Amino acid sequence: MEPQDPPVDSPELSQHLPGSYPYSESARTSNQPTPPPSTALETLFAFPLLRLPPEVILTVIAHVDERDPSPTFPTGPCTELLRLSETSRWFHQECRARIWRSIAYVSESRYRPLEFRRARSLAALRDIIRTRRAQGVELPILAISVAELVPDDYTHMTGPDEEEQAMLDVVTDLASSTLQVLFLRQIEMSRAGAQRLLEAIQSSPTLSALRFNQIDFWPDHPDMVRSFAPLTRIKTIQVMHSDPELFQLVDKCPNLDSLLLWPATRRLGNRIHVVKSLLPHLRLLSLDSVREATAFRALADEIIRLNDLGTTLPLEELFLEGPVRPDDFAHLLIAIGHLPNLKRLALYQTRNPKPALFEDLARVAPQLTALVIVAGDSQEAVEWPLPLDAYLPVLSRFRSLRFFAYDRRSPPPLDHEGQPMLARQSRLEYDALSQLVRACPSLSEAVAIVSDVSEGTTGHFARCEREKGRRRIHVKLKTVHRTFALAATAPRRLQNPDLVKQTATANPPPSSPLHANPVVGAQVDGRPTVVEPPAPSPVAQPAAATASSSGSSGNNSKPPPPPKKPKNRLRTFARTVLVTVVAGSGYILWRSYDQRHPGEQLPHDPKLPTVVVLGNGWASTAFLKELDNTGYNVVVISPRNYFLFTPLLPSVTVGTLASRSILEPTRFLTRHLKRKTEVYEGEVYEVDPEKKTVRFIDNSEIKGEVSGTEIPYDYLVYAVGAENQTFGIKGVNEHACFLKEVWDAEKIRTRIMDCIEAANFAGQPQSEIDRLLSFVVVGGGPTGVEYAGELHDFLKEDLGNWYPELADKINITLIEALPSVLPMFSKQLIDYTMDSFKENRIDIATKTMVKEVQEKVVVAQNEKKELVEYPYGLLVWATGNTARQVTRDLMSRLSTTQNSRRGLLVDEHMRLIGADGIFALGDCTATNYAPTAQVASQQGKYLARVMAKLHKKEQLLKDLEQAKQAGAEPAKLDSLANAVIRASNIAPFHYSHQGSLAYIGSDKAIADLPVFSGNLAAAGLATYYFWRSAYISQLFSLRNRVLVATDWLKTKVLGRDVSRA
């Protein structure tokens, strides 16, 4: 007999709670892996993946199918594993930490804290696997998931980079020993890496399940799989939007029983013959987004042919999406009738579903337990040709049907003017689902899909439950947009004020007065009966009224207070506003006076160490703002004498903000330090780490007698930032506009108006007008996306009023080499941004790499490896950063220790490796963090604390030396020595991610914020105001906050300036 799983509260699990390592303490001490508990899973379901241990199944649920778990997408193992995951939840929560059975790695983890990256990085996993293998122990890792591994530089795709190499090492090591499930998603691989991956799959003795989603090989190398021997051990394979080489793996797997194909070209081609050859073994088949009209006909012919030969097909689940001609559809219904084991069927794009379709399905496949019929194109619900009443009789013929999903939209009622009442649409869907579940006794769940059918994220769900012989129906709206769910119940909540005190939910229980559906009672003759709620008796109402009146007529009762008059409320509100305005104005005046009149500073002290700060960007400014320079002489050298708030720079390009509103003079900051600080405007061209000197020159147009000098330092804060990355593409520096400095934004603003006025010039040909009004943005990061959004607002809100004849001819195109824009955000927010850009008519070209920039045309290569041309009047280049020349010169001086192409290598205390007394911060460094303002600001604040500790340590050492010379008591000497030790103990830098924000135009923004152990994704108008408030709070001075807020208000009221001045 199989041993039973321990219960959730088993005392054996209390000692194996999650810790710092993914395996238990006993395993580390005894060098033996913890044995997994066993369970008899074969008796639950008959899917191939269910033969794996429970922890692997849970990994498959969480990672192998990346879609949200929903019955509206029944393809793959996710559907039937949902119930199993609920019953085995204790395994996921309690036992996963002590048995290292599955690994899920996402490259975004480099933006997370250092401890998380150390525990979850692929390089760390590779080292642990090989260390344990050297000890004679194989870690029993049965499943691995790697996602979003995209190289930073496409020009160096001749071989694997560091992350790709680590991933290949892990997959190769595990595939040769224990690995059974491999899932790769959104990965760009080199040719050599692809060859190694395929060879590992071919030689693995244990792999049984493969899934590839958006896997591309650069460059293409066909026929790598053709020479492979048959992969007889592979039972499950799913390939979606990936390189053609991976689709060829299907040809080499003769024993498949689970197959999912989603070709990027929407065509199967000759692969339909392979699918036909696998039919005698397949238990699950999904052909997604197939646009070949003959594919499904060929599949139906093969099913009929095999049935005529006496072959009973084991197919249990079938998912088909694509257009089917009427005569082919009838042929497909005949083939479905020859599948006696078919339990779950999903048909998408049926176009015009009539009751006859369900009647035919009930006749040929009465054994179905799950049915999904989608008439549209998987984007939104559509109106079916007939009312729901016409479909209920035929649906009731499915005696075993437990789940039914459809995309039918109920026609909204019309008001007295003949206009549709969209506010009642949700109520109609609720009523239709209740009617459907009542009419079909076997149904336990029904779904009316609202939108995004393929993802299954939005829909009305009706669930039927049985309680003591009575059927109760629960209807709710499951959607990402919470406000839409609340819209259906808000009017009823207003009618009953007592319910406002309860928890606000969009899904009231059946017993709630908000629930409009009658409660379904016991069944009579096999059909449910409706039990209406009891009405109050005529006697009860007067009794209640009498009790109420008697309770208020006592001798001690006080009359209710009179209601406040509207005049009094208005007066109170006006006084509150007046007090707020006066107090705020007083604070602004006092704070401004205090900042404009700094106090006296300590003079320069030659005995103190000198700290030279290079640059005044985010890292340097945060360092100076937090620094206590009582113990240092500070010198600041920068090519500009101000700090630029770069997140709001896209707003300057269109005149939403004035450029000086986001500038903060460096002397406004240094004059408030305790000791006098020197500020020099100059360009550093040489740093000598041996002599500890810095050379710089005056880069202004007007120079004095001395235009270059050299100064020594004791500590150097190297934060010179980075310059624009052009990838060596021809023509970028000559024809593109960058977006990094103030003059870049002002140049873009001038060029925008130049293009508009040139297009408006008399006699201008139409072809030239189209080119001049084409604005191209290269780079899909936050800078490129925010600039595209700001440009759209400018063109829509302002230029459309003053140039109405040109407004409809303006075109904005965003080019991105990666598969999606904003890769640092969640998929949900990326999709929201793409939809918003589509709504705003902003074209997005992903997987498109720029090859050359000409004077009037951008030449790029799309995902089909075709060269396309994008004419432009203005080209904005926002593709990332690269090291400055002075940084490269410094790296060449330290060539033995500085060998990274990305920037300077530093240790965990931000000290430059290979040099003494140099701290490197910000974009010029090559760390595991993203080159963002948030990271640089935290590094600057950290270094200020380090310098304070170093000064304290020096003071304590002097005190200790004086105490020794004075013959102090041993207790005092010990106390000073301990204080020196504490001051020497400096904690390493730890980055705390506070979230990501981006403006996407049309008063919409997106936010990805860390909440507890997960992330909160928000988007829309409310997030836009949160974005503004967050940036207002991050500005370094009250002066900037007032100027930016005033500019926003001025733009909202008066609009943007369209002059060329």
N, C-alpha and C positions, 0 to 999 in steps of 0.2 A: 504494500500500500504506500502511496506517495505521502511524504511528510507534509503536514499542514503548515500554512504561513502563520507566523506569530501574530497576535492581535496588535492593534495600534499602540495600546498602552502597555505593551510587554516590557517588563523590567530589563530584558536583555538589550533593548535598544537605547536605554538611557545612557549607557556608557559609550555609545557610538554616535553621539550627536555630531553635526558638522563642525570641523575644526579647520586648522590651517592647511592640512594636507588632505588630498582626496582619498587616502586610505587610512585604515585605523591604526591606533598606537601599537596594537599587538602585531600588526603586519610589519610595522617598521622595526620592531625589536626582534622579531623572529625571522625576518626575511622571507616570510611566506604570505601569500595573498589570503585575504579572508574568504572562506568558501561561501558561494552564494546560496541563499535558500532556494529550494526547488518547489515547483508547483505543477499540477497537472493542467496545462493550458490547452492541450489538444481537445479536451472535452468541451471547451467554450465555443470556439469558432474554428473554421477550417482554413483560414487564410495562411499562406506560406510563412509570413513574418511572425505569426503567432506561435511558431515553434521555438522562438527565441525566449530567453529569460525575461521576466517582467521588467527589469530595469532597462533592457534594450527596447522593449516595446514602448515604454514611456518616452524614451529618447526618440523613437520613430514618431510618436505623436507630436512631440514638441519641435522636432527639427526636420525630419524627412519630408513632411508635408508642411511647408511654410505658410500655407493659407490659414486664415482663422477657422477653427473647427466649426463646421456648419453642415447640416444635412442637405443644404441646397447644392453642395458639390460632392456627390457620393463617390467620386473616383478615388482610387488609392486605398491604402489601409486605414486612413483616418476615420472613416465613417463607422466601421464596426468596432474600432478600438476605443471609441469614446466611452462606451459603457464600461469597458474593462478598465480604463484609466480611472473612472470614478471609484470602482470597487478596490483598486490597488493604490489609492491616493497615499495611504500610509507608507507604501514602499517608496514613493517619490520623495516624501517629506523626511522619513526617518532613516532609511537604509541606503539612500544614494550616496551619502557621504562616506560610508565605510567600505563600499565596494566600487572600485573604479572600473565601471563597465562601459561607460560611454563618455565621449568628449564632444563638446560643441564649441567651436572657436569662431569668433567674428573679429575681423581686423579692426573694427571700431573700438576694440578694447584698449587700443593704445591711447585713447582719449580719457581713459578711466584712471583711477588711482594706481599708484605704483605697485601696491601690494596685489591688486587684482591682476595687473598685467603679468607680474612674476608668476602668479599661480596658474594663469590661463594661456600664456603665450605658447605658440607651437614650438619655439626653440627650447623652452623649459620642458615641455612634454617630451621632446626628442631626447633631451639629456636624461630625463628620468627613466624613459624606456630603456635606453642603452646602459645606464648605470645598473638598473635592476637586472637586465639581461646578463651583464658581466658577473653579477652575483648568482646567476643560475636561476633567476625567477622571471617568468614572463607575466607581465601585467595582463590580466584578462580583459582587455578592451575589445568589445565586440562591435561597437558602432562609433563612427566619428563623423562629425558634420563640420565643414569648413565653408564659410560664406564671406562674400565681399572682400576678395583678395585681388585688388586692382593695382598695377604698378603706377608709380608717380610719373614716370618718364617713359613714353612710348618709343622714344628713339633708341633706347637701350634694351630692346626685346630680343637680342640675339641669344641670351641665356637667362636662366632663372636668377631673380634677385634674392635678397636674404630671406624674405618671408616666403616666397615661393619655394626656395630650397628647403626651408624648414618643413613646410607642408609636405613636400615630396619625400623627405626623409621619414617623416612620421607615417605617411601612407605606405611607403615601401616596407618599413620595419614591421608594421602591424599586419599588412597584407600577407606577409610570409609566415605569420604565426597564428593570430587569433581573430583578425578582423572579419566580420560577417556582413556589416552594413556600411556603405560608403555613400555620403551625400555631399555633393559639391554644388555651390550656388554662387553665381555672379563672380566668376573668376576669369581673369585674363592671363593666359599662360604663354610662355615662350615655346618655340618649336622643340628645343631640347627637353624642356619640362614636360610637354605633352607626350613625347616619345617615352620618357621615363614612367609617366603615369600609366600609360597604356600597357607597357611591359609589366608593371607591377600587378595590374588587373589580370593580365594573361597568366602570370606565373603563380598567382595566389592560390593556395589549396583550400582556403576557407571562405572566400567571398561568395555571398549568395544573393545579395540585394544591392543594386546600384541605382542612383538617381542623380541626374545632371540637369541643372537649370541655369541657362545663360552662361555657358562655358565657351570661351573663344580661344583659339590658338593663333598666335601672331609670330611669324606669318603662317598662312595656310600651308599645310603639307599633306596632300592627299595620299591615300593608299597606305597609311601606316597600319591599318587594321586588316587589310586584305590578306596578309600572309599569316594571320593568327590561326591557330588550331581551334576547333570548336570548344567553347566554354560551357561545358556540360553542367557545371555546378551552379551556374547563375540561374536563379529562379524568378527574380523580380528585377525589372529594369524600367526606368522611366527617364525619358529624354525630352527636355523642353527648351526651345529657343537656344540651341547649342550648336557647336561646330558639327559639320557633316560627318566628321570622323566618328563622333560618338553615336550617331545614328547607325553607322555601319556595324557597331557592336551588336545590334539586334540580330544582324545576319549570322553572327557567330554563336548565338545562344539558342540551341535547338530545344532545350527543355524548359523554356519559360512557362510559368503559369500566371504571371502578372505583368502586364505590358501597358505603358502609357506613352503616347507619342504626341508631341505638340510641335510640329515643324515651324521654324521661323518663316519659311517661304510659303506657309499655308498649303503645301502640296506634299503628298506622300511619294508620288512618282512610282518607281519600280519597287518601293518598299512595301507596297500593298501585297505583292506576291509573297514576301516574307511573312507578313501578318497572316495570310491565308495558310501558309505552311505550318504556322504555330497553333492554329485553331484546335487541333485535337488535344492540345495540352493546356490551353489557356483557361483560367478560371476568372480572370479579371482583364478586361480590354477597354481602353480609353483612347479614342481618336479625337483630339481636341483641335478646334479651329482649322478644319480641313475644308478647303475651298474647291476641291475637285468633285465635280458632279458624278463622275464615274467610279469614285473610290468605294462609296457605300454600296453601289450596285454590284461591283465585283465581290465585295465581302458577302453580300446576301447570296450571290450565285454559289460561292464556295460552301456556305453553310448548307444550302439546299443540296448541293452535290454530295457532300459528306453524309448527309442524312439519307440520301437515296442509296448510298453504299452500306448503310447499316451502322454508321458510326454515331455513337451518342456523345455529343459535345459536353464537356464539363463546365461550360461558361456559366458563372453565377452573377456577374455584374458587367453591364455594358453601358458605356458612355459614348455618345456620338454627337458631335457638333459640326454643322456645316449644311449648306444648301442641298436639298434633295428634290429632284424632279418628281411630279405626281406619280408617274408610272413606276419610277424607281422606288418611291415610298411604299407603294402597294407590294412591290417585290420584297422590300425589307420587312414588311409585316409578316409575309409568308415565312421568311427566314427566322424571325423571332418565334414563330409558332413551332419551329423545329429545335428550340432550345429548352428542353424539359427542366433543366436545373437553374434556369434564369430566375433570380430573386430580385435584383435591383436593376432598373432601367432608367436612363436619362437621355432624353432627346431634345436637343437644342436647335433653334431656328426652324421650327416646324411651320412658321409663317402664318398659316390660317387654320388653327386647330378647331375642328368642329366636333360635335358629339359623335359623329361616325368614327372618328379616330379612336376615341375611348372605347367605343363599342367593339371595334376590331381588335384592340389590344386585350379587352376583357375576354374576347372569344379565343384568341390564339395564345394568350399568356395569363390565364386566370390565377396562376400561382404567385404572381408578383407581390412582394411585400413592401417595396419602395418604388415610387414612380415620380419622375420629374419631367414636366412638359414645359418648355420655354419657347414661346412663339417669336420673341424678338431677337435682337443681336447681342444679348448679354449686357446691355447697358442700362436699360430702364424698363419698367413695366409698360405693357401695351394694352389696348382694348381688344378683347376677343370678339369674334363676329356675333355671338349670341349671348343672351343673359345667362347668369349662373344657373338658373332653374333648369335650363335645357341640358345641363351637364350632370346634374345630380342623379337622375335615374340610372344613367350608364355607369357612373362611378360606383354606385352601390352594388354593381355586379362583381366587383373585385372582392371576393370573400376573405382574402388573406392580406389585403392592403393595410399596412400599418402607418405608412408615411406617404404624403403626397405634397408636392411643391409645384407652384405654377406662377407665371408672371402676368396673370390677368389683372387689369385695373378696372375697378368699378367706375362707370360713367358718373361724374359728379352731378348732383341736382342743380337745377337752374333757378335763379331768383326771379323776381317779378319783371326784371328787365331782360331776361333771357341770357344772363351771364352765368357761367359756372361758379358754384359755391365751393371753392377749393378748400375752405376751412373744414368742411364736413367730409373730406376725402378719407381721412383716417377712420372716422366712425363707420363709414360705409365698408371699409375693408374688415373692420372688426365684425360687423354684422354678417358679412359674406362668409367669413371663416367659421363663425358659429353655426351658420346654416349648413355649411359643408360638413362639419364634424357631426352634426345631428343626423344628417341624411345618410351618412356612411357609418354604420355601427362598428365596423372593424377598425376604423382609423383611430390611432392614438396621437397623431401629430400631423398638422397641416401648416404649410407656409405659403403666404402670399408675398411674393418677392416684390420689393419696391424699386430697388436700383442695384446696380453692380452685381449682376446675377452670378458671374463667374467667381467672384470672391465670396458671395453670400453674406455680406456684411450688413445689409439693410433689408428688413422684411417684417411682416406681421406674422407672429407665430401663434398658432392655436394648439394647445396641448390638452388632451383628454385624460383625466384620471378617474379611477374607480375607488369609491369609498363606501364600503358596506352595501354593495349592490347598486349604488347611485353613481351616475356619470356626471362629473363636474368638468366644465370647460373653462380653461384659463386662456385668455387672449391678451397678447402684449405686443408691443412694437420693439424689436431689437434693432437698434440703429446706432451709428457712430454719433450722429447729431442728436444730442440729448434734448435740445429745445423742441425738436419736432415731436418727440415722444410726449413731452409735457403739454403740447398744444391741444391734444385730444382730450385731456382731463382737466385743463385749467378752467374752462367755463363751469364745469360741475363743482369744482372745488370752491369757486366764488359763491355758488348758490348755498353752500353749506359751510359757514365760517368755522364750525367746530373742527372740521377736518384739517384746517390749516395748522392747528397745533400738532398734528401728527407728522410723521416723517414724510417729506415730499417724495413720492415715487410716481413714476410714469405708468406703473402697472398695478392698479388696485386689485386686491383679491376679490374673489367672487362674492364674498359676504359683505363687502364694502358697499355703502350707498352709492359710491361712484360707479360701480359696475353696472352697465346698462343691460347686460345680457341676462335673461332669466335663468335661474338655476335649473339644471336638468335633473329630473327625478329618476325614479326607478323605471326599469324597462317593462313595457307591457307588450306582450306578443313579439318579443325580440326587438322592439323599437323603443327609444327613450321617450319619456313623457316630460312635459314642461311643468315645473312647480313654480308658480308665481309667488312672490313674497306676500305675506298676509297684510291686508290693509288694516289700518287702525279702526276699531269699532266706534260707532257713533257715541257710545256712552263714555268711552275713554277720553275723548276730546274735551267734553265739558268738565269732566272730573279734573283733568289736568289744569284747565283754566281756573276752576274753583280753587284748587290747591295753590295755584300761583297767586291768585288775588288775596286769599286768606293769609298767605305768607307775607304779603306786603302791606297788610292793613293793621299790623300790630301797633301797640302804643309806643314801642321803642324804635320803630322804623323811621328812617330819615328819608326825606324826599330826595330823589335823584338830582345830582347837580345839573344846572342848566347847560346846554351845549354852548360851546364857544362860538362867538359870532365870527363871520368871515373877516370882518374888519380887524378884530383882535389878532387873528392868525396872520393876516397880512402884515400887521404892525410888528409882530414878533419876528417874522421872517426878515423883514427889512432891517430891523435892529441887529439881528444876527449877521446878516451880510455886511452891514456897516462896520460892526466891530471886527469882523474877519479882515475886511479890506484895510482898515486902519492899522490893525496889529501887523498884518503882512507887510504893508508899506513901511511901517516903522522898523521892522526887522531888516528889510532890504536896505533901507537907508543907513542903518547902524552898521550892518555887515559890510556894505560897500565902503563906507568911510574907514572902517577898521582895516580892510584890505588895501586901500589906497594910501594909507599912512602907516607904513611899517615902523617898528621901533629901532632903537640902536642895536648894533651887532658887535660881537666880540671881534677884535682885530686879528689879522693874520699872525700866527705864531710859528716861527721857523723851527721850533723844537718838536712840533707835532708832525706826524706822518701826513703825506700828501695823497689825496684820493683824486685821481683824474677820471672824469666821467665822459665817455665818448658817445655822443648822440643825445637827443632829448625826445625820444619816442616814448612808447608805453612803459617799457622797462625802466628807462632812466628817470622819467618823470615820477613814476611810483616810488622809485628808490629815493629820489630827492625829497619827495613829500613826506616819507616816513623816517628819513634819516635824522638822527641827533648828531650834528657835526661839532659838538663841543670839543671832542678830542681829535678832530681832523681838520686839515686845510683842504677844501674842496675846490676843484677846478672843473668847469664844464666846457667842453669843446663840441660844437655842432655846426653843420653847414647852414642851419637856420636858427634864428633866435626865438623860436616859439614851439609850443607843443600843438600837434594837429590831432583832433579827435576824428580818426579815420572812419569809424562806423557810419558817420553822417556825411561823409564826403560825397556819396552819390546824390544827396539832396542838393549839393552846391551846383552840380552840373546843369540843373534845370531851373535854378533860381528859387527853389523852395526855401533854402537858407542862404544867408550871406556868408561869404567865405570867412570874414573876420569873427563871425559868431561862434565858430568852432575852433578858433585859435586862442591859445593861452600863452602870452609871453613868458619865457623862461625866467626872466628877472622878477615877474610877479610872484614866483614861487621861491626863488633863492633869496630874495630880500627878506623873507619871513623866517629864514633859518637863524639859528642862534649865533653862528660865527659867519663872518664875511666870506662870500663865495664869489670866485671869479668866473665870469661867463665870456667865452670867446667865440665869435662867429667865424668859423674856418673849416676847411676841408682837410681831414687827416689823411695823409698818404703813406705814412710809414710808422710801424710800431716795432721797436727793438726790444724783445723780451730779455735779452742778455744784459744790455745796458740800462734797461728799465727807463726808456725814453720814448717820447711821442713827438713826431714831426707833423706840422700842419701849416697850411697856407691860407691867406685871405682870398676867398672866392667871390668877393663882391666886385661890382663894376668899378667902384672908386677905391683906390688903394693908396696907402701912405708910403712913407719911405721904407718901412719894414712890412713886407708882405708874406714872410715865412719865418718860422722860429721852431725851437725845440724845447720841450720842458720835461723834467724827470718826474717820476712817480714812485710812490711806495706801494700803492694799490691802484690797479687799473680796472675800471668798470667798463668792459667792452660791450657796447650795445648800439652798434652802428646800423642794425637792421639789415635789410636785403633790398635788392633791386628787382625789376621786372624780369620774369622768365620768358624768353622768346623761343627756346628750344632750337636756336640756330636756324629758324625758318626765314627764308629770304623775303625781304620787303617789309618785315614787321616794324623795325625801327624807323624806316623811311615814311611809311604811310599810315600806321596805326596810332591811335591815341591811348595813352596809358591812364590809369586812375589810381595814383599813389600819392601825389602831392597836390597842393592847392593850385599851382599853375596848370596841372593836368586838368583839374575840374573846370577852371576858367577857360582853358583852350577848348574843351569839349563844348562848353556852353556857347562859345563864339562860333564853333564849327556847326552846331545845330542851326543857329539862326542864319549862317551863311548858306547852308543847304536849302533852308526854307525860302530865303529871298531869291537864290539862284533859280530854284524851281518855279518861282512866281514871276520870273523875268519874262518880258514880252517876247513872243515868238519862240519860246523854248519848245523843242520837239518832245513828244510824249515819252519816247524811250529815255531821254535824258531826265525828264521829270521823275520817271519811275526809279531811275538810279539814284538821283539826288535825295529822294524821299525814302530810300532804303537804309535803315540803320542796323548794323550788324554788331553783335556783342559776342566775343569769343571768350568762353570760360563760364561754366555753370556753377561756380561756387557762390558764396553769399554776396561777394562784390558784384559779379556779373548779373545775378538774379535781381539784386536790389536796384542796380542801375537800370535794368530793363523795366522794372516796375515804376521807378521814378520817371523814366522817359515816357512810358505809357500815360501816366497821370498828366504830365505836361502837355502831351499832344492832345489828350482827350479833353482836359478841363480848361485849357487856355488857348492853344493854337486853333482848336476847332471853332472857337468864337471869332477869332480875328482872321483866320485863313480858311473859311468854310469850303472853298473850292479845292483845297489841298488835303483836307482832313481825312477823307476816305481813301486817299492814295498813299498814305504813309504806311510803311511796312517795317516791323521790328523782327529780327531773326536772332535767336540765341544758339550758338554752336558749342557743343560739348563733346569731348572725346570719350568720356565714360558712358556707361549705359544709362545713367540718369543724372539729373542735376541734384545739387545739394546732397552729396553722398554722406555727409555727417549727420543728416536728419533721418528720422524713421521713415519707413516705406509709406506709411499712412500720410505723412506730411508731404513727402515727395509727390505722391499721387494728387494730393490737394493742390499743390503748386502747379503741377502740369495741367490740371483741369482749369485752374484759375487763369493760367496763361492762354489756354485754348479759348476760354470765354472772352478774354481781352484781345484775341487775335494776335497773339505773340507766337511766332513760329519757333519750335524747338527742334533742333537737329542733333540728336544724340548719336553716339558711336561714329562721330564724324571728326576727322582729324584734318587740320589745316596743313596744306602742303606748300603754299606760296601765297604771298600777298602782293598783288599788283596795284597799280595806281587807282584803278576803278573797280577791280574784281578780286574777290577772295576765292582761291582755288582750294578745294577740300576733297577728301576721299570719304565717302559714306560707308555704311556698314556692309554694303554689297561690293565693296572695293572698286566703286565707280567714281570717277572724277566729276565733280559738280562745281559750278561757278555761282558765286553769290555777288551780284553787283551791289555796290554800296556808295553812299555819299559820306557816311561817317562810320568808321570802324573803331571800336573800343576793345582794347586787349586787356583781359583780366584773368590770366591763366596761372598765376602763382608767382613764387619768388625764387631767386637764385642768389648766391653769395656775391658780395661786392668785390671789387678788385683789391681793396686794402685787406679784406678778409682772406682772399686767396693768397696774397703775398705773405700774410702772417702764417697761414697754413704751410706754405713752402719753407718758411724758416723752421718750422717744427714738423718736418716731413716724417720723422720717425714715429711720432705719436698722433699726428693729425692726418688721417688718411681717408676721411669721409668726403664724398662729393657733395653732400647736402649742406655742410657747414662745420663749425667748430665743435669738437668733442669736449664735453665737460663731465666732471664727476657728479656725485649726488649732492654736493654742496655748491654746485655751479662754478667750481674752479676749473680753469682751462688746463687740460691734461698736457703735461710737458712744459709748463711755464710756471714761474713762481710769482705770486702776487697779482695774478690776472683772473678776474671773474668775467665770464661771458654770459650775456642774457639775451632773450628775445629771439627774433627771426634769424639772427646770424649763427645760431647754434644748431646742432644736429642732435636733438633729443627725441624721446619717444612721444612727445606731445605735439599736437597740431600747432602750426605757427600762427597763433591767434593773439589778439590783444589781451584776452583774458589770461592766457598763460604768461605772457610777458609781464603783465601787471603784478601777478602773484609772485613771479620771480624777483621783481624789483623790491617788493615789500619784504620778501624773505631775506634778500641780501642786506637790507637796512637793519634787520634784526641781527644778522650775523656780524655786521660791522659794530653794532652796539656791544655785542658779547666780546668781540676782539678788544675793544677799548676797555671794557670792564676787566678783562683778563690782564691787560697790561698794567692797569691801576693796581690790581691785587698783587701782581708780581712785585711791583715797586714797594707796596706796603709790606709784603712778606720780607723783602730784602732789608728794609729799614728796621723791621721788628727784630730780625736776626742780629743786625748790627747794634741795636739798642739792648740786646739781651732780654728780650721779652720772655714771659712765662711759656712753658711748653703747651699749655692749653690754648693760648692765643695763637701760637705758631701752627698748631694742628687745625684750628678753626680757619686760619687764613689759607693753609694748604688745601683744606677741603673746599673752600670757596674757589680756589684756582682750578681745582679739578672740575667743579660744577660748571664754571665758566668755559672750560675747554671742551665740555661735552656739548657739541652743537648738533642738533638734529638735522637730518638730511631734508632736502626740499621735497615737499609733498604737494602735488597739484590737486585742487578740489574743483571739480567741474561744476559750474553754476548753471549750466544750460546753454542752449543756442537759440538765437533769435534772428529773424530775417524778414524784411518787408518785401511783399510781392506785388504791390500795386493795388489800386482801387480800394484804398483804406482797408487792406487786409494784411495780416502778418501771420507768421507761424512761429511756434515756440516749442522746443523740446527740452523740458525741464526735469531734472532728477528729483524724484519724490520717493523717499525712503529707499527701498532696494530696487525700484524700477524707474521708469520715465513717464512723464505726463506730456502727452502730445496735445497741443491746442492750436487753433487756427480761427481766423475770422476777424470781425470788427472789434470784439472785446480784446482779442490778442493784440490787435493794432494799437489800442490805447495802452495796453500793458507794455508793448515795445517802446512806445514814446516815453512812458513814465520811467522805464528802466534806463533808457539812454539819458534822460534828464538827470536822474540820480547819479549816473556814472561820470557826468561832467565834473571837472576838477575844481571849478570855482562857481560862486554865485553869479558872477558876471556872465559866464557862459550860459548858465541856466536861464537867466533872464533874457539874454539875447536870443537864444534858440526858441524859447517859448513865445517871445514876441514875433519872431519871424514866422513861426507856424500860424499864429493868430493872424498876422498880416496877410499871409498867403491864402488863408481860408476866407478872409473877408474881401481883400482887394485883388487877389489873384497874383499870378507870376508876371514878371516883366518880360516883354517880348521884343525889346529894343536890342540893337546890335552894339550898344555902347559898352 
